[in-house]
Amino acid sequence: MRIGLHTGDVIEAGDDFFGTVVNKAARVATAAEPDEILASDATRVMIGGAHDFIFVDSTEVQLKEFKGSHMVRGLTWQT
């Protein structure tokens, strides 16, 4: 399983969500390794200093259909 997280405004239509935010989250997931959670820098900023989440291994990646490089970080959490 690979998980990609991105934060922003979405378009909601019934039970579905659309928009650039959804597309970017999918691209971040594609950049993840198996059994890895990656979060965009926007998500890291929104989570802030929450103690349940630990961000590790920041890296810049190219995301299909998005210009430039994008900072993503591995995410772990404590239970």
MDTraj code that builds the backbone (N, CA, C; nanometers):
import mdtraj as md
import numpy as np

residues = "MET ARG ILE GLY LEU HIS THR GLY ASP VAL ILE GLU ALA GLY ASP ASP PHE PHE GLY THR VAL VAL ASN LYS ALA ALA ARG VAL ALA THR ALA ALA GLU PRO ASP GLU ILE LEU ALA SER ASP ALA THR ARG VAL MET ILE GLY GLY ALA HIS ASP PHE ILE PHE VAL ASP SER THR GLU VAL GLN LEU LYS GLU PHE LYS GLY SER HIS MET VAL ARG GLY LEU THR TRP GLN THR".split()
xyz = np.array([
    [0.0840, -0.1164, 0.0000],
    [0.0000, 0.0000, 0.0000],
    [0.0894, 0.1239, 0.0000],
    [0.0489, 0.2244, -0.0743],
    [0.1171, 0.3536, -0.0795],
    [0.0132, 0.4603, -0.0511],
    [0.0477, 0.5566, 0.0325],
    [-0.0466, 0.6624, 0.0674],
    [0.0182, 0.7970, 0.0375],
    [-0.0573, 0.8853, -0.0280],
    [-0.0127, 1.0209, -0.0549],
    [-0.1131, 1.1199, -0.0007],
    [-0.0646, 1.2202, 0.0710],
    [-0.1506, 1.3222, 0.1310],
    [-0.1163, 1.4595, 0.0764],
    [-0.2199, 1.5365, 0.0476],
    [-0.2036, 1.6756, 0.0078],
    [-0.3227, 1.7526, 0.0633],
    [-0.3017, 1.8789, 0.0937],
    [-0.4019, 1.9610, 0.1595],
    [-0.4443, 2.0762, 0.0697],
    [-0.5745, 2.1052, 0.0680],
    [-0.6249, 2.2189, -0.0076],
    [-0.7742, 2.2071, -0.0279],
    [-0.8281, 2.2961, -0.1075],
    [-0.9720, 2.2980, -0.1367],
    [-1.0055, 2.1966, -0.2445],
    [-1.1159, 2.1261, -0.2255],
    [-1.1612, 2.0272, -0.3226],
    [-1.2989, 2.0635, -0.3727],
    [-1.3370, 2.0008, -0.4819],
    [-1.4717, 2.0134, -0.5354],
    [-1.5455, 1.8868, -0.4961],
    [-1.6582, 1.9030, -0.4277],
    [-1.7366, 1.7878, -0.3834],
    [-1.8634, 1.7784, -0.4675],
    [-1.8879, 1.6595, -0.5214],
    [-2.0092, 1.6336, -0.5992],
    [-2.0659, 1.5004, -0.5516],
    [-2.1683, 1.5069, -0.4692],
    [-2.2238, 1.3846, -0.4122],
    [-2.1226, 1.3202, -0.3199],
    [-2.0890, 1.1958, -0.3476],
    [-1.9919, 1.1225, -0.2661],
    [-1.8508, 1.1287, -0.3240],
    [-1.8294, 1.2076, -0.4287],
    [-1.6995, 1.2144, -0.4951],
    [-1.6326, 1.3488, -0.4693],
    [-1.5000, 1.3467, -0.4752],
    [-1.4197, 1.4671, -0.4617],
    [-1.3323, 1.4807, -0.5856],
    [-1.3174, 1.6042, -0.6344],
    [-1.2438, 1.6315, -0.7566],
    [-1.1509, 1.7498, -0.7359],
    [-1.0645, 1.7707, -0.8320],
    [-0.9832, 1.8908, -0.8355],
    [-0.8353, 1.8626, -0.8285],
    [-0.7597, 1.9709, -0.8386],
    [-0.6153, 1.9634, -0.8388],
    [-0.5614, 1.8987, -0.7119],
    [-0.6253, 1.9254, -0.5989],
    [-0.5794, 1.8690, -0.4707],
    [-0.5850, 1.7169, -0.4740],
    [-0.6921, 1.6624, -0.5263],
    [-0.7069, 1.5170, -0.5353],
    [-0.6020, 1.4604, -0.6303],
    [-0.5829, 1.5270, -0.7433],
    [-0.4830, 1.4807, -0.8402],
    [-0.3423, 1.4841, -0.7814],
    [-0.3100, 1.5895, -0.7071],
    [-0.1759, 1.5985, -0.6498],
    [-0.1563, 1.4913, -0.5423],
    [-0.2570, 1.4654, -0.4607],
    [-0.2460, 1.3585, -0.3601],
    [-0.2192, 1.2248, -0.4275],
    [-0.2842, 1.1999, -0.5403],
    [-0.2616, 1.0752, -0.6140],
    [-0.1188, 1.0683, -0.6668],
    [-0.0656, 1.1808, -0.7135],
    [0.0720, 1.1830, -0.7644],
    [0.1725, 1.1644, -0.6508],
    [0.1434, 1.2224, -0.5339],
    [0.2303, 1.2028, -0.4178],
    [0.2307, 1.0551, -0.3790],
    [0.1146, 0.9906, -0.3841],
    [0.1070, 0.8470, -0.3540],
    [0.1917, 0.7665, -0.4514],
    [0.1914, 0.8058, -0.5768],
    [0.2715, 0.7362, -0.6777],
    [0.4206, 0.7466, -0.6469],
    [0.4623, 0.8573, -0.5850],
    [0.6035, 0.8763, -0.5507],
    [0.6450, 0.7949, -0.4282],
    [0.5478, 0.7450, -0.3529],
    [0.5781, 0.6683, -0.2309],
    [0.6261, 0.5278, -0.2653],
    [0.7079, 0.4749, -0.1761],
    [0.7500, 0.3353, -0.1850],
    [0.6411, 0.2480, -0.1230],
    [0.6445, 0.1159, -0.1476],
    [0.5473, 0.0277, -0.0815],
    [0.5533, 0.0451, 0.0707],
    [0.4371, 0.0455, 0.1334],
    [0.4234, 0.0611, 0.2792],
    [0.4751, 0.1957, 0.3297],
    [0.4664, 0.2994, 0.2463],
    [0.5138, 0.4317, 0.2855],
    [0.4001, 0.5329, 0.2742],
    [0.3997, 0.6285, 0.3650],
    [0.3091, 0.7426, 0.3588],
    [0.3937, 0.8644, 0.3267],
    [0.3578, 0.9358, 0.2203],
    [0.4233, 1.0614, 0.1863],
    [0.3215, 1.1737, 0.1978],
    [0.3671, 1.2873, 0.2466],
    [0.2819, 1.4055, 0.2595],
    [0.3476, 1.5221, 0.1868],
    [0.2658, 1.6026, 0.1231],
    [0.3171, 1.7228, 0.0579],
    [0.3581, 1.8230, 0.1660],
    [0.4370, 1.9217, 0.1259],
    [0.4793, 2.0232, 0.2207],
    [0.3590, 2.1021, 0.2729],
    [0.2574, 2.1226, 0.1896],
    [0.1367, 2.1928, 0.2347],
    [0.0700, 2.1172, 0.3496],
    [0.0675, 1.9863, 0.3411],
    [0.0090, 1.9058, 0.4479],
    [0.0938, 1.9156, 0.5739],
    [0.2252, 1.9122, 0.5588],
    [0.3134, 1.9251, 0.6758],
    [0.2887, 2.0568, 0.7476],
    [0.2727, 2.1644, 0.6725],
    [0.2474, 2.2955, 0.7320],
    [0.1130, 2.2953, 0.8059],
    [0.0111, 2.2365, 0.7468],
    [-0.1222, 2.2330, 0.8102],
    [-0.1221, 2.1508, 0.9389],
    [-0.0492, 2.0414, 0.9412],
    [-0.0421, 1.9585, 1.0619],
    [0.0382, 2.0293, 1.1697],
    [0.1372, 2.1063, 1.1281],
    [0.2168, 2.1836, 1.2223],
    [0.2931, 2.0958, 1.3188],
    [0.2859, 2.1305, 1.4447],
    [0.3630, 2.0612, 1.5468],
    [0.2851, 1.9547, 1.6214],
    [0.1829, 1.8977, 1.5613],
    [0.1069, 1.7923, 1.6282],
    [0.2003, 1.6793, 1.6686],
    [0.1947, 1.6402, 1.7924],
    [0.2896, 1.5429, 1.8462],
    [0.2646, 1.3999, 1.7990],
    [0.1480, 1.3721, 1.7427],
    [0.1171, 1.2364, 1.6974],
    [0.1809, 1.2040, 1.5627],
    [0.2315, 1.3060, 1.4924],
    [0.2861, 1.2870, 1.3585],
    [0.4339, 1.3238, 1.3546],
    [0.5125, 1.2411, 1.2894],
    [0.6555, 1.2666, 1.2762],
    [0.6893, 1.2653, 1.1270],
    [0.7452, 1.3761, 1.0794],
    [0.7855, 1.3854, 0.9397],
    [0.9335, 1.3530, 0.9276],
    [0.9663, 1.2703, 0.8294],
    [1.1039, 1.2257, 0.8095],
    [1.1396, 1.2317, 0.6610],
    [1.2662, 1.2272, 0.6318],
    [1.3173, 1.2068, 0.4954],
    [1.2532, 1.2986, 0.3915],
    [1.2726, 1.4288, 0.4055],
    [1.2199, 1.5190, 0.3030],
    [1.2989, 1.5018, 0.1741],
    [1.2269, 1.5111, 0.0634],
    [1.2907, 1.4984, -0.0674],
    [1.2090, 1.5756, -0.1699],
    [1.2747, 1.6183, -0.2755],
    [1.2055, 1.6848, -0.3858],
    [1.1786, 1.5830, -0.4945],
    [1.0561, 1.5852, -0.5467],
    [1.0173, 1.4913, -0.6516],
    [0.9502, 1.5670, -0.7656],
    [0.9507, 1.5059, -0.8809],
    [0.8742, 1.5541, -0.9956],
    [0.7400, 1.4807, -0.9918],
    [0.6320, 1.5536, -1.0081],
    [0.4993, 1.4928, -1.0090],
    [0.4374, 1.5110, -1.1465],
    [0.3967, 1.4015, -1.2065],
    [0.3378, 1.4039, -1.3405],
    [0.2244, 1.5060, -1.3445],
    [0.2256, 1.5883, -1.4483],
    [0.1255, 1.6908, -1.4754],
    [0.1353, 1.8127, -1.3834],
    [0.2397, 1.8196, -1.2986],
    [0.2623, 1.9360, -1.2133],
    [0.4014, 1.9900, -1.2434],
    [0.4109, 2.1197, -1.2703],
    [0.5381, 2.1808, -1.3074],
    [0.6335, 2.1878, -1.1883],
    [0.7620, 2.1808, -1.2176],
    [0.8651, 2.1993, -1.1169],
    [0.8809, 2.0798, -1.0244],
    [0.9610, 2.1009, -0.9199],
    [0.9803, 1.9955, -0.8210],
    [0.8950, 2.0267, -0.6985],
    [0.8612, 1.9230, -0.6237],
    [0.7715, 1.9355, -0.5094],
    [0.8326, 1.8647, -0.3893],
    [0.8300, 1.9318, -0.2751],
    [0.8834, 1.8751, -0.1519],
    [0.7802, 1.7796, -0.0921],
    [0.8239, 1.6588, -0.0649],
    [0.7404, 1.5616, 0.0054],
    [0.8210, 1.5072, 0.1228],
    [0.7500, 1.4579, 0.2220],
    [0.8151, 1.4043, 0.3418],
    [0.7474, 1.2750, 0.3822],
    [0.8282, 1.1820, 0.4291],
    [0.7724, 1.0608, 0.4867],
    [0.6972, 1.0973, 0.6139],
    [0.5937, 1.0237, 0.6439],
    [0.5109, 1.0513, 0.7614],
    [0.4923, 0.9246, 0.8430],
    [0.5155, 0.9351, 0.9713],
    [0.4842, 0.8284, 1.0639],
    [0.3997, 0.8879, 1.1753],
    [0.3300, 0.8041, 1.2478],
    [0.2537, 0.8555, 1.3612],
    [0.2636, 0.7597, 1.4779],
    [0.2446, 0.8161, 1.5946],
    [0.2492, 0.7367, 1.7163],
    [0.1072, 0.7100, 1.7627],
    [0.0848, 0.5882, 1.8125],
    [-0.0486, 0.5550, 1.8626],
    [-0.0457, 0.5389, 2.0126],
])
top = md.Topology()
chain = top.add_chain()
for i, resn in enumerate(residues, 1):
    res = top.add_residue(resn, chain, resSeq=i)
    for name in ("N", "CA", "C"):
        top.add_atom(name, md.element.get_by_symbol(name[0]), res)
traj = md.Trajectory(xyz[None], top)
